[in-house]
Amino acid sequence: MALTQVQPLRFVVDLEIEGAKKEILSLEQLSGGYRVMLSLVMDLARRMALANEHRSEQAIESEAIVLIDEIDLHLHPKWQQRVLVDLINTFPNTQFIVTTHSAPGLTTIKSENIVLLYYKEGKLIASSPTSNTYGAQAGRVLNEIMGVEQRPPA
């Protein structure tokens, strides 16, 4: 076979969307949110494989600590609600330390795993939520945890 006949490498995704038919898509056809999450997962898996190449266990089962700022930035609220849960399920021995301004994201996390950071009188304060977040309505989390009024001022 001549070198000119070699096809360039392609990355395809076998994607099944709820309520839609199964499709095979090229990476370029995916939405920005899918591409961002896919690149995050692939980057974490690659880094774990490189850091643990001497171990016989699966790389994604390695112990790790991962810091992610604004984990749900630019994601649809439905994805905000599941991104951290999906990462925890994919990387079961990884401790994720993330920041968010997303009420939907906080509804999937138990309040004992949440630390609120804010400034009071010029000092940085860290505290725990005073009400339960896991399974709570996003509007309640916005109001009680994040201090957002239920209705905007008139």
C-alpha distance (Angstrom), angle and dihedral (degrees) to the residues before:
residue distance angle dihedral
M1 . . .
A2 3.78 . .
L3 3.78 119.3 .
T4 3.80 90.8 -116.8
Q5 3.80 89.7 65.3
V6 3.81 94.9 60.6
Q7 3.77 111.6 109.9
P8 3.81 119.2 -136.1
L9 3.79 116.0 -106.8
R10 3.78 114.0 -93.2
F11 3.75 129.2 -164.6
V12 3.79 112.8 -145.4
V13 3.77 130.7 -177.4
D14 3.78 123.2 -145.0
L15 3.78 97.3 -144.6
E16 3.77 129.7 -175.8
I17 3.79 114.6 -174.9
E18 3.78 118.7 -163.3
G19 3.80 109.3 -98.9
A20 3.81 93.7 10.5
K21 3.77 135.5 88.5
K22 3.79 121.2 -92.1
E23 3.81 113.3 -94.0
I24 3.76 138.3 -176.0
L25 3.79 110.0 -138.4
S26 3.76 134.9 -179.5
L27 3.78 116.1 -121.0
E28 3.79 90.9 -107.1
Q29 3.81 90.6 60.4
L30 3.81 94.1 58.8
S31 3.78 121.8 97.5
G32 3.79 119.8 -103.8
G33 3.81 91.0 -104.6
Y34 3.81 92.7 53.8
R35 3.81 91.4 47.2
V36 3.81 92.9 49.0
M37 3.81 93.2 49.4
L38 3.79 93.0 43.2
S39 3.80 91.7 50.9
L40 3.83 90.7 47.3
V41 3.82 93.0 52.1
M42 3.80 93.1 43.3
D43 3.82 91.8 48.1
L44 3.82 92.3 49.5
A45 3.82 91.8 47.4
R46 3.83 91.5 48.1
R47 3.81 92.7 49.1
M48 3.81 90.9 48.2
A49 3.80 91.3 49.3
L50 3.81 91.7 50.4
A51 3.81 93.5 45.6
N52 3.81 93.0 47.5
E53 3.79 103.8 34.4
H54 3.82 90.4 128.2
R55 3.81 93.3 58.7
S56 3.77 124.8 88.0
E57 3.82 95.3 -145.6
Q58 3.78 124.2 93.1
A59 3.80 109.9 -79.7
I60 3.80 93.8 -129.3
E61 3.80 89.3 57.3
S62 3.82 91.7 59.2
E63 3.77 119.6 114.4
A64 3.79 113.2 -103.6
I65 3.77 144.4 152.8
V66 3.80 115.5 -135.7
L67 3.80 126.2 -170.8
I68 3.82 117.5 -158.2
D69 3.80 124.0 177.6
E70 3.83 115.1 -147.4
I71 3.80 93.9 -4.6
D72 3.78 93.7 -172.3
L73 3.79 100.0 41.5
H74 3.82 111.5 146.3
L75 3.81 93.3 2.5
H76 3.79 125.6 132.0
P77 3.86 110.7 -104.7
K78 3.82 90.1 -110.8
W79 3.81 89.3 57.0
Q80 3.81 91.6 43.0
Q81 3.78 86.5 60.1
R82 3.79 94.9 53.6
V83 3.82 108.1 28.6
L84 3.80 97.2 91.4
V85 3.81 94.0 40.7
D86 3.82 89.9 51.5
L87 3.81 91.9 49.0
I88 3.81 91.6 48.8
N89 3.82 90.4 50.4
T90 3.81 92.3 46.8
F91 3.82 94.7 46.2
P92 3.83 102.3 32.0
N93 3.82 97.5 175.1
T94 3.78 96.3 45.7
Q95 3.77 123.3 104.0
F96 3.80 109.0 -143.9
I97 3.79 118.8 -156.1
V98 3.78 107.4 -171.2
T99 3.77 141.0 166.1
T100 3.78 124.3 -140.2
H101 3.77 143.7 166.6
S102 3.81 90.2 -162.9
A103 3.78 121.6 116.5
P104 3.84 92.4 -168.0
G105 3.81 89.5 55.7
L106 3.80 92.3 52.7
T107 3.82 92.2 53.6
T108 3.81 90.5 71.7
I109 3.81 95.5 51.6
K110 3.80 126.8 76.7
S111 3.79 111.5 -116.6
E112 3.83 92.6 -122.2
N113 3.83 86.9 66.0
I114 3.81 93.5 53.6
V115 3.79 127.0 86.9
L116 3.79 117.9 -168.5
L117 3.80 116.2 -149.3
Y118 3.79 122.8 -162.0
Y119 3.78 141.6 144.0
K120 3.79 121.4 -108.8
E121 3.79 121.1 178.6
G122 3.80 90.3 -15.7
K123 3.81 94.9 -52.3
L124 3.79 127.6 109.8
I125 3.80 109.7 -119.5
A126 3.82 126.1 -163.3
S127 3.79 117.6 -163.1
S128 3.78 142.2 155.8
P129 3.80 123.3 -110.8
T130 3.80 113.1 -92.5
S131 3.79 93.3 -144.2
N132 3.79 135.2 44.9
T133 3.80 116.4 -87.0
Y134 3.80 102.8 180.0
G135 3.80 108.9 100.6
A136 3.80 92.3 -3.8
Q137 3.78 122.6 139.1
A138 3.80 111.4 -94.3
G139 3.81 90.9 -126.9
R140 3.79 90.8 56.9
V141 3.80 91.3 49.3
L142 3.81 89.7 50.0
N143 3.79 90.5 52.3
E144 3.82 104.0 36.7
I145 3.80 101.7 31.5
M146 3.79 104.6 26.8
G147 3.81 98.6 32.9
V148 3.80 96.7 -124.1
E149 3.80 115.1 150.7
Q150 3.80 114.5 -116.5
R151 3.78 90.0 -126.1
P152 3.79 126.3 28.5
P153 3.81 115.7 -110.1
A154 3.80 114.1 -88.7
